[in-house]
Amino acid sequence: MPNHLVIGLGGNGGKMIRSFRKLIYQNHRSEDPAGISLRFLYVDSSDEMMAHDDPTWKILGTSVQLQKASQLLIKGISLEQVLNNLGDYPGIGPWLGSREQFRVMVASQDAGNVFGGQKRRLGRFLFACKVVEFQRQVRQLVADMQDGGTVDTVFHVCAGLAGGTGSGSIV
């Protein structure tokens, strides 16, 4: 049986992971059932669902909250500094568009703690600033699953499709 890495992007992705983990625990009374190699990575610009003691992750009196190694918070970035030094971020410049238009958008937000929310381009910018950390976490989670087992890994991506309104999602 292959390994499975479930990646949840944004609030809807996190809610899907939370629901899935609750279902696993409810059916197996374990977060990590025997014979299944399964890991998670939750990526969001909001830490609302990332607290260790968040009660929404509880099922049958047990928390199924993800460990920090399975979470990636993409906020707290100096977006202005990134815009001033785009040469240091070669993967961002080609799709960013006009720096000046983007500066206006960043200036209208709390640039240090901005949330992707309705602004997909802004969320993409935040993600791009943390892509090296994302890649490191994915590699580590996959290596943990492959250690002593199969190397085959299936990636599942869970994300909202409706611009942060919660009305559409994909699994």
HELIX and SHEET records of a PDB file:
HELIX    1   1 GLY A   10  HIS A   28  1                                  19    
HELIX    2   2 PRO A   55  TRP A   57  5                                   3    
HELIX    3   3 LYS A   68  SER A   70  5                                   3    
HELIX    4   4 LEU A   79  ASN A   84  1                                   6    
HELIX    5   5 LEU A   86  ASP A   88  5                                   3    
HELIX    6   6 GLY A   93  LEU A   96  1                                   4    
HELIX    7   7 ARG A   99  ALA A  107  1                                   9    
HELIX    8   8 ARG A  120  CYS A  129  1                                  10    
HELIX    9   9 VAL A  131  GLN A  146  1                                  16    
SHEET    1   A 5 GLN A  71  LEU A  73  0                                        
SHEET    2   A 5 LEU A  38  ASP A  44  1                                        
SHEET    3   A 5 ASN A   3  LEU A   9  1                                        
SHEET    4   A 5 THR A 153  GLY A 160  1                                        
SHEET    5   A 5 SER A 169  ILE A 170 -1                                        
SHEET    1   B 2 LYS A  58  ILE A  59  0                                        
SHEET    2   B 2 THR A  62  SER A  63 -1                                        
END                                                                             
